[in-house]
Amino acid sequence: MDLSVRLPRGLTLKNPIIAASGTFGFGPEYARFVQVNRLGGISVKGISPEPWRGNPPPRVWETPSGLLNSIGLQNPGLTTFLEEDAPFLRTLDTVVIANIIGHTVEEYRTVAAGLQNEPAIHAFEVNISCPNIKAGGITFGHDPDAAYHVMRAVRSVTDKPVMVKVSPNMADPWTVAEAVVEGGADMISAINTVIGLAIDLKRRRPALGGTTGGLSGPAIKPIALRVVWEIAQRVSVPVIGMGGIQSAEDVLEFLMAGARAVMVGTITFQFPQRMEEIIDRLPLVLAHYGFRSLEEAVGAAWTSRTADGAEGGE
């Protein structure tokens, strides 16, 4: 079965499985455990104009069916990325997506401009939804007008495909999705982590150094599916779904909710090779549930619901 995915501006994935930003580093960290070129793509760790130190420790806390993190988008900055990480990425035979971050609109523009001519980068993921930084990021992600201006700034300096990563931590994430599409986004990625809190009983204080953190893992999958379902029926561009994916069956759920591809993250901490296993199993799962192609599965839950006499998906 052909698993390739055709996306805007000529971007093609060999399969719909992308390593999610923040859990895969810049690529070399997992290259010892994963055949990276088998993946549909990788979205690298967030890149800012200058180095970011991130949040104080502890930064990670395990929860039932999930993981809280408060990394704070620590990264070495644009210059170091180009000098030390891009050379490895140029050797890969898969799509590389640069996740870009900033505190201001101008910082997002700076990173996009700095990577526009880097041959290792095939697309951008604009992160306006990280819950673990105090300025920028989540502020833009909760304001459709601000999100629009970030997207316009990025689009002004690049002709590469651009997706915007939206937050589940607001009542109507689709309002931001609609705004960034109007601003020139080619795709939407959904969702970022869900804000949560854990208490360290022994220390009698929040478990994470940043107090709250972003919850990922299987616990957030129903939230992610709901957001993908809502956004995919409101925008005309492809949606890349993520949130708690552990299996090929999970991938099929996201496809049926309207996603065209997915990103896999937290499960790779425990099972680094799980993405390859999903790629191997996905054709069998599609066939088992009566789909003759990957494309046929996209949005299938909408049409089935309408055929059953239920209301439309919005």
C-alpha positions in Angstrom: 0.0 0.0 0.0 1.3 3.5 -0.9 1.8 5.4 2.3 3.2 8.6 0.8 1.6 11.9 1.7 1.5 14.9 -0.7 1.4 18.2 1.1 1.4 21.8 -0.1 4.3 23.5 -2.1 5.5 20.1 -3.4 6.4 18.6 0.0 6.0 14.8 -0.1 6.4 12.4 2.9 7.3 8.8 2.1 4.9 7.9 4.9 2.7 9.8 7.4 4.9 9.2 10.5 7.0 12.3 11.6 9.1 12.4 14.7 7.7 15.2 16.9 9.6 18.3 17.9 11.0 18.3 21.4 11.3 14.5 21.7 13.7 13.7 18.9 16.4 16.3 19.5 18.1 17.4 16.3 18.4 13.9 14.9 21.7 12.4 15.9 20.4 11.7 19.4 18.2 9.0 18.0 20.2 7.9 15.0 21.8 5.1 17.0 18.4 3.6 17.7 16.2 4.5 14.7 16.6 4.2 11.0 15.8 7.9 10.6 15.5 7.6 6.8 12.6 5.3 7.2 10.5 8.0 8.8 8.2 10.3 6.8 10.1 13.2 8.4 11.4 14.7 11.6 10.6 18.0 13.3 13.7 19.1 15.1 13.8 20.7 18.6 12.8 24.3 18.7 15.2 26.9 17.3 15.4 30.5 18.5 17.6 33.4 17.3 19.9 33.2 20.4 20.5 30.4 22.9 17.8 29.8 25.5 18.7 28.3 28.9 15.3 26.8 29.5 13.5 26.3 32.9 15.0 25.3 36.2 15.0 21.6 37.2 13.2 19.3 37.8 12.0 19.4 34.2 10.2 16.1 33.8 7.6 14.3 35.9 5.9 11.1 35.1 2.1 11.0 35.6 -0.5 8.2 35.0 -0.6 7.6 31.2 1.4 10.7 30.6 4.5 12.9 31.1 4.7 16.4 32.3 7.6 18.5 31.0 8.8 22.0 31.7 11.9 22.2 29.5 11.3 25.8 28.5 12.5 25.2 25.0 16.2 25.1 25.8 18.2 25.2 22.6 21.6 26.4 21.4 20.3 29.1 19.1 20.3 29.6 15.3 24.0 30.0 14.7 25.0 26.9 16.6 22.2 24.9 14.9 23.6 25.9 11.5 27.1 25.1 12.4 26.7 21.9 14.4 23.4 20.3 13.6 22.6 21.2 10.0 25.5 19.2 8.5 24.1 15.9 9.9 20.6 16.8 8.7 21.9 17.4 5.2 22.8 13.7 5.0 19.3 12.5 5.6 16.9 11.1 3.0 13.8 12.3 4.7 11.9 15.5 5.2 13.4 17.8 7.9 11.1 20.3 9.5 12.5 23.2 11.5 10.5 24.1 14.6 11.0 27.8 15.1 10.3 29.8 18.3 10.6 33.3 19.6 9.6 35.9 22.2 8.6 38.4 19.6 7.3 38.6 16.0 10.7 39.7 14.8 12.4 36.8 16.5 10.3 34.3 14.5 11.1 36.3 11.3 14.8 36.1 12.1 14.9 32.4 12.5 12.8 31.7 9.4 15.0 34.1 7.4 18.2 32.5 8.7 17.0 29.0 7.7 15.4 29.9 4.3 18.6 29.0 2.3 19.6 26.0 4.5 19.3 23.0 2.2 18.7 20.6 5.1 15.4 22.3 6.0 12.4 21.4 3.8 9.6 23.1 5.9 8.9 25.1 9.0 6.8 24.4 12.0 6.0 27.7 13.8 5.6 27.0 17.5 3.2 29.6 19.0 1.8 27.3 21.6 4.4 26.1 24.1 3.0 26.4 27.6 6.4 26.5 29.3 7.7 30.0 28.4 6.6 33.2 30.0 6.7 35.5 26.9 5.9 34.9 23.2 5.0 31.3 22.4 1.7 30.6 24.2 0.8 34.4 24.2 0.7 34.4 20.4 -1.0 31.0 20.4 -4.0 32.3 22.4 -4.6 35.4 20.3 -5.8 34.9 16.7 -4.7 38.4 15.7 -1.2 38.0 17.2 -0.9 34.5 15.6 -1.8 36.0 12.2 1.0 38.6 12.5 3.6 35.9 13.4 2.6 33.9 10.4 2.7 36.9 8.1 6.2 37.7 9.4 7.4 34.2 8.7 5.7 34.1 5.3 7.4 37.3 4.3 10.9 35.7 4.4 10.3 32.2 3.2 8.7 30.3 0.3 9.1 27.0 2.0 6.0 25.1 3.4 5.0 26.4 6.8 2.8 24.8 9.4 1.7 26.4 12.6 1.5 24.4 15.9 -1.7 25.2 17.8 -2.5 25.0 21.5 -5.3 22.9 23.1 -5.2 25.3 26.1 -8.0 27.5 24.9 -11.7 27.1 24.3 -11.6 27.3 20.5 -8.2 26.4 19.0 -9.8 26.5 15.5 -9.9 30.3 15.7 -6.1 30.5 15.8 -5.9 27.9 13.0 -8.2 30.0 10.8 -6.2 33.1 11.5 -2.8 31.6 10.6 -4.3 30.1 7.4 -5.4 33.6 6.5 -1.9 34.7 7.2 -0.4 32.2 4.8 0.1 29.0 6.7 0.1 25.9 4.4 -0.7 23.4 7.2 -1.7 23.2 10.9 -0.1 20.9 13.4 -2.2 20.0 16.4 -1.8 19.7 19.3 0.9 21.0 21.6 0.9 19.8 25.2 -1.9 20.4 27.7 -1.1 22.5 30.8 -0.9 20.5 34.0 0.5 20.4 37.5 2.0 17.7 39.7 2.7 18.0 43.4 5.8 16.5 45.0 4.4 15.2 48.3 7.8 14.8 50.0 8.9 18.3 49.1 5.4 19.8 49.6 5.7 21.9 46.5 5.1 21.6 42.7 7.1 18.8 41.3 8.5 20.8 38.4 10.9 23.7 38.6 8.7 25.7 36.3 5.6 25.0 38.5 3.3 23.9 35.7 4.3 21.8 32.7 3.0 20.4 29.4 1.2 17.1 29.6 1.9 14.7 26.7 1.4 10.9 26.2 -1.7 8.7 26.0 -3.7 10.8 28.5 -4.1 13.6 26.0 -5.1 11.6 23.0 -8.9 12.2 23.2 -8.2 16.0 23.5 -5.9 15.9 20.5 -8.5 14.0 18.4 -11.2 16.5 19.3 -9.0 19.4 18.3 -7.9 17.8 15.0 -11.6 16.9 14.3 -12.7 20.5 14.8 -9.8 22.2 12.9 -9.8 19.8 9.9 -13.4 20.6 9.2 -12.9 24.4 9.4 -9.7 25.0 7.4 -8.8 24.1 3.8 -5.2 23.1 4.5 -3.8 19.8 5.7 -3.7 19.1 9.4 -0.8 17.1 11.0 -2.1 15.4 14.2 -0.3 14.5 17.3 -1.0 13.7 21.0 -0.6 10.3 22.7 0.0 8.2 19.6 1.4 4.8 20.5 0.2 2.4 17.7 -0.9 2.1 14.1 -4.5 2.0 15.3 -3.9 5.4 17.0 -2.6 6.8 13.7 -5.7 5.5 11.9 -7.9 7.3 14.4 -6.2 10.6 13.7 -6.5 10.0 9.9 -10.2 9.3 10.3 -10.6 12.5 12.4 -9.1 14.5 9.5 -5.3 14.5 9.8 -3.2 13.8 6.7 -0.1 12.8 8.7 0.9 12.5 12.3 3.8 13.3 14.7 4.9 10.7 17.3 6.7 11.9 20.4 6.5 10.7 24.0 6.3 7.0 23.3 9.7 7.2 21.7 11.3 7.9 25.1 10.3 4.4 26.2 10.4 2.6 22.8 12.7 4.4 20.4 11.8 2.1 17.5 8.0 2.4 17.9 7.7 4.7 14.9 9.3 2.1 12.6 7.0 -0.5 14.0 4.0 1.7 13.3 5.2 2.2 9.7 5.4 -1.6 9.2 2.0 -2.2 10.7 0.0 0.7 9.3 -0.8 -1.0 5.9 -2.2 -4.0 7.7 -4.3 -1.9 10.0 -5.7 0.2 7.1 -6.6 -3.0 5.2 -8.1 -4.6 8.3 -10.6 -1.7 8.6 -11.5 -1.7 5.0 -9.4 1.1 3.6 -7.7 0.6 0.2 -5.4 3.6 0.6 -4.1 6.0 3.1 -6.0 8.9 1.5 -9.3 7.0 1.7 -9.0 7.1 5.5 -8.5 10.8 5.9 -11.7 12.3 7.3 -13.5 9.0 7.1 -15.2 9.5 10.5 -16.9 12.6 9.1 -18.5 10.8 6.2 -19.5 7.8 8.3 -21.1 10.1 10.9 -23.1 12.0 8.2 -24.2 8.8 6.6 -25.6 7.6 9.9 -27.8 10.7 10.1 -25.8 12.5 12.8 -25.0 16.2 12.7 -22.0 17.5 10.8 -18.6 17.6 12.5 -18.5 21.4 13.4 
